[in-house]
Amino acid sequence: MRKNIKKISILLLISMLGLALMAGCSSEDSKVEDNGGEEGTKVEDKGTVKLGYVNWAEGIAMTNLAKVILEDKMDYEVEMKRADAGVIFTSVADGKTDAFLDGWLPVTHEQYMEKYKDDLVDLGYNFEGAKIGLVVPEYVDVNSIEELNDNKDKFAGRIIGIDSGAGIMKATKTAIEEYDLDYELMAGSGPVMTAKLKDSIESEEPVIVTGWKPHWKFARWDLKFLEDSKGVYGDVENLHTIVRKGFKEDMPEVAKFFETFKMNDQELGSLMGMIADSDEEPHVAAKEWMKENEDLVNSWIEK
């Protein structure tokens, strides 16, 4: 009898210890960290915002800035995917990417907007006064596209381009046809183009690149657009935020932020310059810019 009572007592003690341990684990699991890194109430899982961007200076700058604002100030997770413009537009239209902050309208990306018009939503411009065209250093004594054939040897018959899917590349192919240019358009990337531009300027050699503004290169070097009398590159454009169909309903807070998010030439130029001059990843420089422009950033998310 005593042995049975002893066994029952041991079993009860083990059960009580097990319950205590379970309660302790449950208590520990319920402790989460708030934005300050201390124990607090559980932060709501708002979901993940998927941003697409092209390897262009203004797109890298704006997309990384949007990332740190969404993460640090609005408690969202952010995924970024880099690809050519055509791939990004297709991904947004398919619903695999939520937003693209670098849509050049009404000309450069018109073909994509028309192609996917039923699956894309334009949230409006985030930058006014964008421009594309052929760019040369100021010291080059050529001022118009019409003069290029007479100066072919100076430029070795080459125009330094960017990624093949970019709207500016399509426009440049049209310019070559319209002006009957005896030039070869060299595909590459934004960084390759600026590296070639830098090397040529340091050697004071003539060079032509597919250029656009806003871009930090205009703050760093004396450059000029070649006159385009045929209007192949269009007039001044704006940069638009393009989102997938249904995004405004799924993430209204983020959509409202995107609609309010607007930068001028000085603001975007300083952000691009900070990223270009930094040895860190772009989001690190963007976070520093965010801290230095707190009032502006807050105005985008407090309205």
Backbone hydrogen bonds, N-H to C=O, Kabsch-Sander energy under -0.5 kcal/mol:
donor,donor_aa,acceptor,acceptor_aa,energy
5,I,1,M,-2.3
6,K,2,R,-2.4
7,K,3,K,-2.4
8,I,4,N,-2.5
9,S,5,I,-2.3
10,I,6,K,-2.2
11,L,7,K,-2.3
12,L,8,I,-2.4
13,L,9,S,-2.2
14,I,10,I,-2.4
15,S,11,L,-2.3
16,M,12,L,-2.3
17,L,13,L,-2.3
18,G,14,I,-2.3
19,L,15,S,-2.3
20,A,16,M,-2.2
21,L,17,L,-2.3
22,M,18,G,-2.2
23,A,19,L,-2.3
24,G,20,A,-2.2
25,C,21,L,-2.4
26,S,22,M,-2.5
27,S,23,A,-2.3
28,E,24,G,-2.4
29,D,25,C,-2.8
30,S,26,S,-1.4
31,K,28,E,-1.2
32,V,30,S,-0.6
32,V,40,G,-0.9
34,D,38,E,-2.2
37,G,34,D,-2.1
40,G,32,V,-2.3
46,K,44,E,-1.1
46,K,75,D,-0.6
49,V,77,E,-3.0
50,K,48,T,-0.5
51,L,49,V,-0.7
51,L,79,E,-3.2
52,G,99,A,-2.7
53,Y,81,K,-2.2
56,W,54,V,-2.7
60,I,56,W,-2.9
61,A,57,A,-2.2
62,M,58,E,-2.6
63,T,59,G,-2.3
64,N,60,I,-2.0
65,L,61,A,-2.1
66,A,62,M,-2.6
67,K,63,T,-2.1
68,V,64,N,-2.1
69,I,65,L,-2.0
70,L,66,A,-2.7
71,E,67,K,-2.3
72,D,68,V,-2.7
73,K,69,I,-2.0
74,M,69,I,-0.9
75,D,71,E,-0.6
76,Y,70,L,-2.6
77,E,47,G,-2.2
79,E,49,V,-2.5
81,K,51,L,-2.6
83,A,53,Y,-1.8
88,I,84,D,-2.3
89,F,85,A,-2.6
90,T,86,G,-2.0
91,S,87,V,-2.4
92,V,88,I,-2.6
93,A,89,F,-2.4
94,D,90,T,-2.0
95,G,91,S,-0.5
95,G,92,V,-1.1
96,K,91,S,-2.0
97,T,91,S,-1.4
98,D,50,K,-1.8
99,A,50,K,-1.7
100,F,242,I,-2.7
101,L,52,G,-0.6
103,G,240,H,-2.4
104,W,102,D,-0.7
105,L,103,G,-0.7
105,L,238,N,-2.4
109,H,104,W,-2.6
110,E,107,V,-1.6
113,M,109,H,-2.0
114,E,110,E,-2.5
115,K,111,Q,-2.0
116,Y,112,Y,-2.4
117,K,114,E,-0.9
119,D,116,Y,-2.2
120,L,116,Y,-0.7
121,V,243,V,-2.6
123,L,121,V,-0.7
123,L,241,T,-2.9
126,N,239,L,-3.3
127,F,239,L,-1.3
129,G,237,E,-0.6
130,A,237,E,-3.1
131,K,213,K,-2.4
133,G,211,G,-1.9
135,V,209,V,-2.9
136,V,224,K,-2.3
138,E,222,D,-2.5
140,V,137,P,-1.7
142,V,140,V,-0.9
145,I,227,E,-2.3
147,E,144,S,-0.9
148,L,145,I,-1.7
151,N,147,E,-0.5
151,N,148,L,-1.4
152,K,149,N,-1.1
154,K,151,N,-0.7
155,F,151,N,-1.0
155,F,152,K,-0.6
156,A,153,D,-0.9
157,G,152,K,-2.0
158,R,155,F,-1.7
159,I,184,E,-2.5
160,I,208,I,-2.7
161,G,159,I,-0.7
161,G,186,M,-2.8
166,A,163,D,-1.9
169,M,166,A,-0.8
170,K,166,A,-1.4
171,A,167,G,-2.4
172,T,168,I,-1.9
173,K,169,M,-2.1
174,T,170,K,-1.9
175,A,171,A,-2.3
176,I,172,T,-2.4
177,E,173,K,-1.6
178,E,174,T,-3.2
179,Y,175,A,-2.7
180,D,177,E,-0.6
181,L,176,I,-2.2
183,Y,181,L,-1.2
184,E,157,G,-2.7
186,M,159,I,-3.1
186,M,184,E,-0.7
187,A,185,L,-0.7
188,G,162,I,-2.6
189,S,161,G,-0.5
190,G,55,N,-0.6
193,M,189,S,-2.5
194,T,190,G,-2.3
195,A,191,P,-2.0
196,K,192,V,-2.2
197,L,193,M,-2.2
198,K,194,T,-2.5
199,D,195,A,-2.3
200,S,196,K,-2.2
201,I,197,L,-2.4
202,E,198,K,-2.4
203,S,199,D,-1.3
204,E,201,I,-0.9
205,E,200,S,-3.0
209,V,135,V,-2.3
210,T,160,I,-2.4
211,G,133,G,-2.8
211,G,209,V,-0.8
213,K,131,K,-2.7
218,F,215,H,-1.4
219,A,216,W,-1.0
220,R,216,W,-1.3
221,W,217,K,-2.4
223,L,221,W,-0.9
224,K,136,V,-2.4
226,L,134,L,-3.0
227,E,143,N,-2.9
229,S,227,E,-0.6
231,G,228,D,-1.5
234,G,231,G,-1.0
237,E,130,A,-3.5
238,N,105,L,-2.7
239,L,127,F,-2.6
240,H,103,G,-3.2
241,T,124,G,-2.3
242,I,100,F,-3.1
242,I,240,H,-0.6
243,V,121,V,-2.8
244,R,98,D,-2.0
245,K,119,D,-1.5
247,F,244,R,-1.8
250,D,246,G,-2.1
251,M,247,F,-3.1
255,A,251,M,-2.4
256,K,252,P,-2.2
257,F,253,E,-1.7
258,F,254,V,-2.6
259,E,255,A,-2.0
260,T,256,K,-1.4
261,F,257,F,-2.1
262,K,260,T,-0.6
263,M,126,N,-3.1
268,L,264,N,-2.7
269,G,265,D,-2.2
270,S,266,Q,-2.3
271,L,267,E,-1.8
272,M,268,L,-2.7
273,G,269,G,-2.4
274,M,270,S,-2.1
275,I,271,L,-2.1
276,A,272,M,-2.7
277,D,273,G,-2.0
278,S,274,M,-0.6
278,S,275,I,-0.7
284,V,281,E,-1.4
285,A,281,E,-1.3
286,A,282,P,-2.5
287,K,283,H,-2.0
288,E,284,V,-1.7
289,W,285,A,-2.4
290,M,286,A,-2.3
291,K,287,K,-1.9
292,E,288,E,-1.8
293,N,289,W,-1.0
294,E,291,K,-0.8
297,V,293,N,-2.4
298,N,294,E,-2.7
299,S,295,D,-1.6
300,W,296,L,-0.9
300,W,297,V,-0.9
301,I,297,V,-0.8
301,I,298,N,-0.6
302,E,298,N,-1.4
